[in-house]
């Protein structure tokens, strides 16, 4: 799958100047994309050579004299992309994630996820996606919330019981307007952090869904609260269709 991403993410909602040819865009971002795609068994597009000039992407500085708190800079799209791709890759089946349960427990967890999602609106969850959704960061153990429990559907915990990753599973048929409204609501239920594992029907283009989400939120700052929630799309056979950032306009790792 290709490794291609927009540069428009440096525009609306960030409060930062447009950057057309920084070394961040030309080297760092393609390297993150390449690492993600290699982990998923795909051929990455080689990064382009670095431009000679660079630009500072820092927030406002304080001289410390006034004692007044300095306003927080809006999340940087490059930081959003790199942070979330790293987190998702650590929990991805086939690119670093682990499934740390025995066969009987795995079957019970899959059955619970399939039962829960058979009662929701939209297409039923497939068995292969139920299994893939149980993969988490190395050393973590999945815990399935169960029917009627608060998000996330799967919480991954370390040996001390601390949550280290969270995943909410959704199936979706393809209406862009419904996607935009629904995932704004779902993100709130996820406390604006973690992964949406989204199963879509054949022929659905995740970029079209995400574009509608971004287009509905063009006012300055509208995307900032979504900086730590992202969408990992899969088809009904479990094949990855890309990782997209709700909080960074036009930013993601396309695939297919």
Phi, psi and omega in degrees: 000153186286161176238094194216133178211157185283160173254004181288345181298345179277001183262244194310138172087355182256338182071020183243156179292152176293134180240120188260333187211043179281162177292336174302309184290324188277337185235303190296311182297313177301328179292320176297317178299314181299316180298318179297315184289322177299319179297332180266010175080023181250162177272117180281156171279129182299142178292151177282166180289156184284146172281156185287328182267160175219165180230144178282132180243058184250157178278181180297143183258150178245140178275356176077000185276323188281336184078358179279141179295141178277136180298139178287134176288149176297148179304136180278131183302323179295318179295319177300312181299308185296317180297313185285325175297318179298316180296314182293322180295325181293341184243015186265131173296120180098353179219042173120338181286160180233154174243097191260060174218158178282171187298319182293319179293320178300315179299316180298318180294317178298316180299320179295316179295318180294320179295314181299314186279350173285342182262357179269164171291152180099176182296150177291149176291136178275158184295322180295323178286328174299319179291311182299328182290349180271354178283135180222185180301150181307133178087354181264160179238131180284145172231122182269128185293315182099166184303131174079001180270156180297156176298150008270164176295321181230124176248131180256128186234146180276188184295336178271000180088005180280135178290126180245350178198151180220142185219129174249133185258132177223147170245145188214137184271331173135004180279122187295317181296316178297319179302311183301313182290316185294316186282342168295317179291315180298322181299321177298319179293334176273005182058030174058038173205138177117186186254137164262117174269107190247116174269125179240157180287159179302136179094349178281131180261111181302326181298325178295318178297313181294323180298321178294320178301313180293318182297329179283355184225063184271345181291151183302131177083357185294336184263353189300322183290347180266011188300331184248024174231136188214165186244124173252107184271144177219150172276182185290346176264006177088003181284134181291138180243012176121159178240125187233146185260115176298326187266006181223107186302130177065020183248136177168182178245096180293158177194170178155000000 
